[in-house]
Amino acid sequence: MHETMVTLNVMDKIMYDAQRQGRISFYMTNHGEEAAQIGSVAALHPEDLIWGQYREAGTAITNRAW
């Protein structure tokens, strides 16, 4: 889980920089919300659905193979 949280922070930095440079139009960071996103996905069953919002990129990149 920790590796996924670190990956999310790296992705946030890249995407935020791209947004500030005008390469993408919109991005909201996930700083401080990593554990809530990734921890909640860990409790889901494979058949459960996730309806993502702006600050839930961690749920999309989480691999529940741990």
PyRosetta script that sets phi, psi and omega in degrees:
from pyrosetta import init, pose_from_sequence

init()
pose = pose_from_sequence("MHETMVTLNVMDKIMYDAQRQGRISFYMTNHGEEAAQIGSVAALHPEDLIWGQYREAGTAITNRAW")
pose.set_psi(1, -39.8)
pose.set_omega(1, -178.9)
pose.set_phi(2, -60.9)
pose.set_psi(2, -40.5)
pose.set_omega(2, 179.2)
pose.set_phi(3, -60.4)
pose.set_psi(3, -39.6)
pose.set_omega(3, 178.8)
pose.set_phi(4, -67.1)
pose.set_psi(4, -38.1)
pose.set_omega(4, 177.8)
pose.set_phi(5, -65.1)
pose.set_psi(5, -39.3)
pose.set_omega(5, 177.4)
pose.set_phi(6, -66.6)
pose.set_psi(6, -41.3)
pose.set_omega(6, 177.5)
pose.set_phi(7, -59.8)
pose.set_psi(7, -40.8)
pose.set_omega(7, 178.3)
pose.set_phi(8, -63.2)
pose.set_psi(8, -40.0)
pose.set_omega(8, 177.8)
pose.set_phi(9, -64.3)
pose.set_psi(9, -41.1)
pose.set_omega(9, 177.7)
pose.set_phi(10, -64.8)
pose.set_psi(10, -44.2)
pose.set_omega(10, 178.1)
pose.set_phi(11, -61.3)
pose.set_psi(11, -41.1)
pose.set_omega(11, 177.5)
pose.set_phi(12, -57.9)
pose.set_psi(12, -45.9)
pose.set_omega(12, -179.5)
pose.set_phi(13, -61.2)
pose.set_psi(13, -45.4)
pose.set_omega(13, -179.2)
pose.set_phi(14, -63.8)
pose.set_psi(14, -47.7)
pose.set_omega(14, -177.5)
pose.set_phi(15, -68.5)
pose.set_psi(15, -38.5)
pose.set_omega(15, 179.1)
pose.set_phi(16, -65.2)
pose.set_psi(16, -43.0)
pose.set_omega(16, 177.2)
pose.set_phi(17, -61.7)
pose.set_psi(17, -41.9)
pose.set_omega(17, 178.4)
pose.set_phi(18, -63.3)
pose.set_psi(18, -37.9)
pose.set_omega(18, 178.6)
pose.set_phi(19, -68.0)
pose.set_psi(19, -41.4)
pose.set_omega(19, 179.4)
pose.set_phi(20, -67.3)
pose.set_psi(20, -27.4)
pose.set_omega(20, 178.7)
pose.set_phi(21, -86.0)
pose.set_psi(21, -4.5)
pose.set_omega(21, 178.9)
pose.set_phi(22, 83.6)
pose.set_psi(22, 11.1)
pose.set_omega(22, 179.5)
pose.set_phi(23, -79.3)
pose.set_psi(23, -26.1)
pose.set_omega(23, 170.8)
pose.set_phi(24, -129.9)
pose.set_psi(24, 155.4)
pose.set_omega(24, -172.5)
pose.set_phi(25, -87.5)
pose.set_psi(25, -27.3)
pose.set_omega(25, -171.1)
pose.set_phi(26, -151.7)
pose.set_psi(26, 130.7)
pose.set_omega(26, 173.2)
pose.set_phi(27, -157.9)
pose.set_psi(27, 132.7)
pose.set_omega(27, 176.5)
pose.set_phi(28, -112.8)
pose.set_psi(28, 127.5)
pose.set_omega(28, -177.6)
pose.set_phi(29, -72.2)
pose.set_psi(29, 165.2)
pose.set_omega(29, -178.1)
pose.set_phi(30, -113.3)
pose.set_psi(30, 15.1)
pose.set_omega(30, -175.8)
pose.set_phi(31, -56.5)
pose.set_psi(31, 128.4)
pose.set_omega(31, 178.3)
pose.set_phi(32, 86.7)
pose.set_psi(32, -4.4)
pose.set_omega(32, -177.8)
pose.set_phi(33, -117.7)
pose.set_psi(33, 7.9)
pose.set_omega(33, -174.7)
pose.set_phi(34, -61.6)
pose.set_psi(34, -49.7)
pose.set_omega(34, -176.5)
pose.set_phi(35, -64.9)
pose.set_psi(35, -37.7)
pose.set_omega(35, 179.7)
pose.set_phi(36, -64.5)
pose.set_psi(36, -41.0)
pose.set_omega(36, -179.2)
pose.set_phi(37, -70.1)
pose.set_psi(37, -53.2)
pose.set_omega(37, -174.1)
pose.set_phi(38, -71.2)
pose.set_psi(38, -37.5)
pose.set_omega(38, 176.8)
pose.set_phi(39, -65.0)
pose.set_psi(39, -38.0)
pose.set_omega(39, 179.5)
pose.set_phi(40, -70.1)
pose.set_psi(40, -33.5)
pose.set_omega(40, 177.1)
pose.set_phi(41, -67.6)
pose.set_psi(41, -33.2)
pose.set_omega(41, 179.9)
pose.set_phi(42, -62.2)
pose.set_psi(42, -24.9)
pose.set_omega(42, -178.5)
pose.set_phi(43, -88.4)
pose.set_psi(43, -4.4)
pose.set_omega(43, -176.9)
pose.set_phi(44, -82.2)
pose.set_psi(44, 159.3)
pose.set_omega(44, 173.2)
pose.set_phi(45, -92.8)
pose.set_psi(45, 156.9)
pose.set_omega(45, -178.6)
pose.set_phi(46, -56.8)
pose.set_psi(46, -30.2)
pose.set_omega(46, -178.2)
pose.set_phi(47, -85.6)
pose.set_psi(47, -5.0)
pose.set_omega(47, 179.2)
pose.set_phi(48, -72.0)
pose.set_psi(48, 147.4)
pose.set_omega(48, 178.7)
pose.set_phi(49, -102.6)
pose.set_psi(49, 150.8)
pose.set_omega(49, 176.1)
pose.set_phi(50, -120.9)
pose.set_psi(50, 125.2)
pose.set_omega(50, 176.2)
pose.set_phi(51, -104.7)
pose.set_psi(51, 98.8)
pose.set_omega(51, -173.3)
pose.set_phi(52, -71.8)
pose.set_psi(52, 150.5)
pose.set_omega(52, 176.1)
pose.set_phi(53, -119.6)
pose.set_psi(53, -168.9)
pose.set_omega(53, -177.6)
pose.set_phi(54, -59.3)
pose.set_psi(54, -48.8)
pose.set_omega(54, -173.2)
pose.set_phi(55, -103.0)
pose.set_psi(55, 44.7)
pose.set_omega(55, -179.3)
pose.set_phi(56, -131.0)
pose.set_psi(56, 38.1)
pose.set_omega(56, 177.7)
pose.set_phi(57, -65.1)
pose.set_psi(57, -28.6)
pose.set_omega(57, 179.0)
pose.set_phi(58, -60.4)
pose.set_psi(58, -32.6)
pose.set_omega(58, 178.5)
pose.set_phi(59, -70.3)
pose.set_psi(59, -28.9)
pose.set_omega(59, -178.4)
pose.set_phi(60, -78.1)
pose.set_psi(60, -30.3)
pose.set_omega(60, -176.7)
pose.set_phi(61, -97.6)
pose.set_psi(61, 0.0)
pose.set_omega(61, -176.6)
pose.set_phi(62, -75.5)
pose.set_psi(62, 128.1)
pose.set_omega(62, 174.4)
pose.set_phi(63, -103.6)
pose.set_psi(63, 116.7)
pose.set_omega(63, -174.8)
pose.set_phi(64, -89.2)
pose.set_psi(64, 36.7)
pose.set_omega(64, -178.9)
pose.set_phi(65, -87.4)
pose.set_psi(65, 2.1)
pose.set_omega(65, -178.0)
pose.set_phi(66, -77.6)
pose.dump_pdb("model.pdb")
